[in-house]
Amino acid sequence: MMWLTLAGAILIEVFATMSLRASDGFRKKVWIAPVVVGYVAAFSLLSVTLSLGMPVGIAYGVWSAAGVALVAVIARVLFAEPLTWVMAGGIALIIAGVLTIELSGSVR
């Protein structure tokens, strides 16, 4: 259940971030509600994840890595933002770092 709530938090946070981008600096008012509601929901689900017993280092690491990767890819598709090989390499390094933290947490 912890991983499901964390996955939900990540997906909602990515949606809120894409809504923030779509708002064009809040010039497009229709996007304000999805941004606010999305971030509140994402943090609420992260709170649930932590209350279910996931260590904060793992939860935040996975959230941030997955969020960065998904936002970069989705922004490329939806907004034609750059995604270079160097950026992709950075995303891979972030994911490797989070996996290292995750795996080392299970080794005792």
Backbone as JSON Lines, residues from 0, in Angstrom:
{"i":0,"aa":"M","n":[0.81,-1.2,0.0],"ca":[0.0,0.0,0.0],"c":[0.86,1.27,0.0]}
{"i":1,"aa":"M","n":[2.01,1.21,0.68],"ca":[2.91,2.37,0.71],"c":[3.31,2.79,-0.69]}
{"i":2,"aa":"W","n":[3.68,1.8,-1.5],"ca":[4.15,2.11,-2.85],"c":[3.03,2.65,-3.73]}
{"i":3,"aa":"L","n":[1.81,2.18,-3.52],"ca":[0.67,2.7,-4.28],"c":[0.39,4.16,-3.94]}
{"i":4,"aa":"T","n":[0.43,4.49,-2.65],"ca":[0.18,5.88,-2.28],"c":[1.32,6.78,-2.77]}
{"i":5,"aa":"L","n":[2.54,6.27,-2.72],"ca":[3.67,7.06,-3.24],"c":[3.53,7.26,-4.75]}
{"i":6,"aa":"A","n":[3.15,6.22,-5.47],"ca":[2.96,6.34,-6.92],"c":[1.86,7.36,-7.22]}
{"i":7,"aa":"G","n":[0.79,7.33,-6.46],"ca":[-0.28,8.31,-6.64],"c":[0.22,9.73,-6.38]}
{"i":8,"aa":"A","n":[1.01,9.89,-5.32],"ca":[1.57,11.21,-5.0],"c":[2.45,11.71,-6.14]}
{"i":9,"aa":"I","n":[3.25,10.83,-6.68],"ca":[4.15,11.21,-7.78],"c":[3.36,11.63,-9.01]}
{"i":10,"aa":"L","n":[2.39,10.82,-9.4],"ca":[1.61,11.12,-10.6],"c":[0.82,12.41,-10.46]}
{"i":11,"aa":"I","n":[0.25,12.63,-9.28],"ca":[-0.52,13.86,-9.06],"c":[0.42,15.07,-9.04]}
{"i":12,"aa":"E","n":[1.58,14.92,-8.43],"ca":[2.55,16.03,-8.4],"c":[3.02,16.37,-9.81]}
{"i":13,"aa":"V","n":[3.25,15.37,-10.63],"ca":[3.65,15.61,-12.03],"c":[2.52,16.33,-12.78]}
{"i":14,"aa":"F","n":[1.29,15.91,-12.56],"ca":[0.15,16.59,-13.18],"c":[0.08,18.05,-12.74]}
{"i":15,"aa":"A","n":[0.28,18.3,-11.44],"ca":[0.24,19.67,-10.93],"c":[1.37,20.51,-11.53]}
{"i":16,"aa":"T","n":[2.54,19.91,-11.68],"ca":[3.67,20.63,-12.26],"c":[3.42,20.94,-13.73]}
{"i":17,"aa":"M","n":[2.86,20.0,-14.46],"ca":[2.53,20.27,-15.86],"c":[1.43,21.33,-15.96]}
{"i":18,"aa":"S","n":[0.51,21.34,-15.03],"ca":[-0.52,22.38,-14.99],"c":[0.1,23.74,-14.7]}
{"i":19,"aa":"L","n":[1.1,23.76,-13.83],"ca":[1.81,25.0,-13.54],"c":[2.49,25.53,-14.8]}
{"i":20,"aa":"R","n":[3.09,24.64,-15.55],"ca":[3.74,25.02,-16.82],"c":[2.7,25.53,-17.81]}
{"i":21,"aa":"A","n":[1.55,24.85,-17.87],"ca":[0.49,25.23,-18.81],"c":[-0.14,26.58,-18.44]}
{"i":22,"aa":"S","n":[-0.04,26.96,-17.16],"ca":[-0.65,28.21,-16.71],"c":[0.1,29.44,-17.22]}
{"i":23,"aa":"D","n":[1.31,29.24,-17.74],"ca":[2.1,30.33,-18.29],"c":[2.28,31.45,-17.26]}
{"i":24,"aa":"G","n":[2.82,31.05,-16.09],"ca":[3.04,32.04,-15.04],"c":[1.75,32.54,-14.43]}
{"i":25,"aa":"F","n":[0.76,31.7,-14.38],"ca":[-0.59,32.01,-13.88],"c":[-1.3,33.07,-14.72]}
{"i":26,"aa":"R","n":[-0.86,33.24,-15.95],"ca":[-1.58,34.13,-16.86],"c":[-2.86,33.46,-17.36]}
{"i":27,"aa":"K","n":[-2.84,32.14,-17.45],"ca":[-4.02,31.38,-17.86],"c":[-4.68,30.87,-16.59]}
{"i":28,"aa":"K","n":[-5.67,31.6,-16.12],"ca":[-6.28,31.38,-14.79],"c":[-6.93,30.0,-14.64]}
{"i":29,"aa":"V","n":[-7.33,29.39,-15.74],"ca":[-8.01,28.1,-15.66],"c":[-7.11,27.02,-15.02]}
{"i":30,"aa":"W","n":[-5.79,27.22,-15.05],"ca":[-4.85,26.22,-14.55],"c":[-4.52,26.39,-13.07]}
{"i":31,"aa":"I","n":[-4.99,27.46,-12.44],"ca":[-4.64,27.69,-11.03],"c":[-5.23,26.6,-10.14]}
{"i":32,"aa":"A","n":[-6.48,26.26,-10.32],"ca":[-7.12,25.23,-9.47],"c":[-6.43,23.87,-9.59]}
{"i":33,"aa":"P","n":[-6.13,23.37,-10.8],"ca":[-5.42,22.09,-10.88],"c":[-4.04,22.12,-10.2]}
{"i":34,"aa":"V","n":[-3.37,23.26,-10.26],"ca":[-2.06,23.38,-9.61],"c":[-2.23,23.25,-8.1]}
{"i":35,"aa":"V","n":[-3.1,24.06,-7.53],"ca":[-3.27,24.08,-6.07],"c":[-3.81,22.75,-5.56]}
{"i":36,"aa":"V","n":[-4.88,22.27,-6.17],"ca":[-5.49,21.01,-5.75],"c":[-4.5,19.86,-5.93]}
{"i":37,"aa":"G","n":[-3.77,19.87,-7.04],"ca":[-2.8,18.8,-7.3],"c":[-1.69,18.75,-6.26]}
{"i":38,"aa":"Y","n":[-1.12,19.9,-5.94],"ca":[-0.04,19.9,-4.95],"c":[-0.54,19.52,-3.56]}
{"i":39,"aa":"V","n":[-1.73,20.0,-3.18],"ca":[-2.3,19.62,-1.87],"c":[-2.54,18.11,-1.83]}
{"i":40,"aa":"A","n":[-3.1,17.56,-2.9],"ca":[-3.36,16.11,-2.95],"c":[-2.06,15.31,-2.94]}
{"i":41,"aa":"A","n":[-1.06,15.78,-3.68],"ca":[0.22,15.06,-3.73],"c":[0.89,15.03,-2.36]}
{"i":42,"aa":"F","n":[0.93,16.17,-1.69],"ca":[1.54,16.19,-0.36],"c":[0.72,15.38,0.65]}
{"i":43,"aa":"S","n":[-0.59,15.37,0.49],"ca":[-1.43,14.54,1.37],"c":[-1.11,13.07,1.18]}
{"i":44,"aa":"L","n":[-0.97,12.64,-0.07],"ca":[-0.63,11.24,-0.31],"c":[0.79,10.91,0.16]}
{"i":45,"aa":"L","n":[1.7,11.86,0.03],"ca":[3.05,11.64,0.57],"c":[2.97,11.48,2.08]}
{"i":46,"aa":"S","n":[2.16,12.26,2.74],"ca":[1.97,12.15,4.18],"c":[1.42,10.77,4.56]}
{"i":47,"aa":"V","n":[0.46,10.3,3.79],"ca":[-0.09,8.96,4.02],"c":[1.0,7.9,3.84]}
{"i":48,"aa":"T","n":[1.79,8.06,2.81],"ca":[2.89,7.12,2.55],"c":[3.82,7.04,3.76]}
{"i":49,"aa":"L","n":[4.18,8.2,4.29],"ca":[5.07,8.23,5.45],"c":[4.39,7.64,6.68]}
{"i":50,"aa":"S","n":[3.11,7.9,6.85],"ca":[2.4,7.35,8.01],"c":[2.25,5.83,7.92]}
{"i":51,"aa":"L","n":[2.33,5.29,6.71],"ca":[2.28,3.84,6.54],"c":[3.62,3.17,6.84]}
{"i":52,"aa":"G","n":[4.66,3.99,7.09],"ca":[5.92,3.43,7.53],"c":[7.08,3.53,6.56]}
{"i":53,"aa":"M","n":[6.89,4.15,5.4],"ca":[8.02,4.28,4.48],"c":[8.98,5.33,5.03]}
{"i":54,"aa":"P","n":[10.28,5.03,5.06],"ca":[11.24,6.02,5.52],"c":[11.23,7.26,4.63]}
{"i":55,"aa":"V","n":[11.38,8.43,5.23],"ca":[11.29,9.68,4.49],"c":[12.38,9.78,3.42]}
{"i":56,"aa":"G","n":[13.57,9.25,3.69],"ca":[14.65,9.29,2.71],"c":[14.31,8.52,1.46]}
{"i":57,"aa":"I","n":[13.67,7.39,1.63],"ca":[13.26,6.58,0.48],"c":[12.11,7.26,-0.26]}
{"i":58,"aa":"A","n":[11.09,7.66,0.49],"ca":[9.91,8.25,-0.14],"c":[10.27,9.51,-0.91]}
{"i":59,"aa":"Y","n":[11.04,10.39,-0.3],"ca":[11.37,11.65,-0.97],"c":[12.33,11.41,-2.13]}
{"i":60,"aa":"G","n":[13.24,10.48,-1.96],"ca":[14.18,10.17,-3.04],"c":[13.47,9.63,-4.27]}
{"i":61,"aa":"V","n":[12.58,8.69,-4.06],"ca":[11.84,8.1,-5.18],"c":[10.92,9.16,-5.8]}
{"i":62,"aa":"W","n":[10.25,9.93,-4.94],"ca":[9.35,10.99,-5.43],"c":[10.11,11.97,-6.31]}
{"i":63,"aa":"S","n":[11.23,12.46,-5.82],"ca":[11.95,13.48,-6.57],"c":[12.54,12.92,-7.86]}
{"i":64,"aa":"A","n":[13.11,11.72,-7.8],"ca":[13.7,11.13,-9.01],"c":[12.64,10.85,-10.07]}
{"i":65,"aa":"A","n":[11.57,10.22,-9.64],"ca":[10.5,9.91,-10.6],"c":[9.87,11.19,-11.13]}
{"i":66,"aa":"G","n":[9.7,12.17,-10.24],"ca":[9.11,13.44,-10.66],"c":[9.96,14.16,-11.69]}
{"i":67,"aa":"V","n":[11.26,14.23,-11.42],"ca":[12.18,14.9,-12.36],"c":[12.15,14.2,-13.72]}
{"i":68,"aa":"A","n":[12.24,12.89,-13.7],"ca":[12.26,12.14,-14.96],"c":[10.96,12.3,-15.73]}
{"i":69,"aa":"L","n":[9.84,12.14,-15.06],"ca":[8.55,12.24,-15.74],"c":[8.28,13.65,-16.25]}
{"i":70,"aa":"V","n":[8.59,14.65,-15.44],"ca":[8.36,16.03,-15.87],"c":[9.22,16.36,-17.09]}
{"i":71,"aa":"A","n":[10.46,15.93,-17.09],"ca":[11.34,16.22,-18.23],"c":[10.81,15.58,-19.51]}
{"i":72,"aa":"V","n":[10.38,14.34,-19.42],"ca":[9.88,13.63,-20.61],"c":[8.55,14.21,-21.07]}
{"i":73,"aa":"I","n":[7.64,14.43,-20.14],"ca":[6.32,14.96,-20.5],"c":[6.44,16.39,-21.04]}
{"i":74,"aa":"A","n":[7.31,17.2,-20.43],"ca":[7.5,18.58,-20.92],"c":[8.06,18.57,-22.34]}
{"i":75,"aa":"R","n":[8.88,17.6,-22.64],"ca":[9.4,17.46,-24.0],"c":[8.26,17.2,-24.98]}
{"i":76,"aa":"V","n":[7.37,16.29,-24.58],"ca":[6.26,15.9,-25.47],"c":[5.21,17.01,-25.58]}
{"i":77,"aa":"L","n":[4.79,17.57,-24.45],"ca":[3.69,18.53,-24.47],"c":[4.1,19.95,-24.83]}
{"i":78,"aa":"F","n":[5.31,20.35,-24.4],"ca":[5.71,21.74,-24.56],"c":[6.95,21.93,-25.42]}
{"i":79,"aa":"A","n":[7.42,20.85,-26.03],"ca":[8.6,20.89,-26.9],"c":[9.82,21.48,-26.2]}
{"i":80,"aa":"E","n":[9.94,21.21,-24.89],"ca":[11.1,21.67,-24.14],"c":[12.28,20.75,-24.45]}
{"i":81,"aa":"P","n":[13.49,21.25,-24.3],"ca":[14.65,20.44,-24.64],"c":[14.83,19.24,-23.7]}
{"i":82,"aa":"L","n":[15.29,18.15,-24.27],"ca":[15.69,16.97,-23.51],"c":[16.91,16.39,-24.22]}
{"i":83,"aa":"T","n":[18.07,16.83,-23.78],"ca":[19.32,16.43,-24.44],"c":[19.83,15.12,-23.88]}
{"i":84,"aa":"W","n":[20.85,14.59,-24.54],"ca":[21.47,13.36,-24.05],"c":[22.11,13.59,-22.68]}
{"i":85,"aa":"V","n":[22.66,14.76,-22.47],"ca":[23.26,15.09,-21.17],"c":[22.18,15.1,-20.09]}
{"i":86,"aa":"M","n":[21.03,15.69,-20.41],"ca":[19.92,15.7,-19.45],"c":[19.43,14.28,-19.17]}
{"i":87,"aa":"A","n":[19.33,13.47,-20.2],"ca":[18.91,12.07,-20.03],"c":[19.92,11.32,-19.16]}
{"i":88,"aa":"G","n":[21.2,11.61,-19.37],"ca":[22.22,11.0,-18.52],"c":[22.07,11.43,-17.07]}
{"i":89,"aa":"G","n":[21.74,12.7,-16.85],"ca":[21.51,13.18,-15.49],"c":[20.33,12.5,-14.84]}
{"i":90,"aa":"I","n":[19.27,12.29,-15.61],"ca":[18.1,11.57,-15.1],"c":[18.49,10.15,-14.73]}
{"i":91,"aa":"A","n":[19.29,9.51,-15.57],"ca":[19.75,8.15,-15.27],"c":[20.58,8.12,-13.99]}
{"i":92,"aa":"L","n":[21.42,9.12,-13.79],"ca":[22.21,9.19,-12.56],"c":[21.34,9.41,-11.33]}
{"i":93,"aa":"I","n":[20.32,10.23,-11.46],"ca":[19.39,10.44,-10.34],"c":[18.71,9.12,-9.98]}
{"i":94,"aa":"I","n":[18.23,8.42,-10.99],"ca":[17.56,7.13,-10.75],"c":[18.52,6.14,-10.12]}
{"i":95,"aa":"A","n":[19.76,6.1,-10.62],"ca":[20.76,5.19,-10.04],"c":[21.03,5.54,-8.58]}
{"i":96,"aa":"G","n":[21.08,6.82,-8.28],"ca":[21.3,7.25,-6.9],"c":[20.17,6.84,-5.98]}
{"i":97,"aa":"V","n":[18.94,7.02,-6.44],"ca":[17.79,6.62,-5.62],"c":[17.76,5.11,-5.44]}
{"i":98,"aa":"L","n":[18.05,4.38,-6.49],"ca":[18.1,2.91,-6.37],"c":[19.18,2.48,-5.38]}
{"i":99,"aa":"T","n":[20.31,3.15,-5.41],"ca":[21.39,2.84,-4.47],"c":[20.93,3.06,-3.04]}
{"i":100,"aa":"I","n":[20.25,4.18,-2.8],"ca":[19.74,4.45,-1.46],"c":[18.7,3.41,-1.07]}
{"i":101,"aa":"E","n":[17.81,3.09,-1.98],"ca":[16.77,2.1,-1.71],"c":[17.36,0.74,-1.38]}
{"i":102,"aa":"L","n":[18.29,0.29,-2.19],"ca":[18.87,-1.04,-1.98],"c":[19.74,-1.08,-0.74]}
{"i":103,"aa":"S","n":[20.44,-0.01,-0.45],"ca":[21.3,-0.02,0.74],"c":[20.46,0.04,2.01]}
{"i":104,"aa":"G","n":[19.25,0.56,1.92],"ca":[18.37,0.59,3.07],"c":[17.86,-0.79,3.44]}
{"i":105,"aa":"S","n":[17.81,-1.69,2.49],"ca":[17.32,-3.03,2.78],"c":[18.43,-3.98,3.2]}
{"i":106,"aa":"V","n":[19.69,-3.58,3.03],"ca":[20.83,-4.41,3.44],"c":[21.21,-4.02,4.86]}
{"i":107,"aa":"R","n":[21.25,-5.0,5.75],"ca":[21.58,-4.69,7.15],"c":[22.69,-5.58,7.63]}
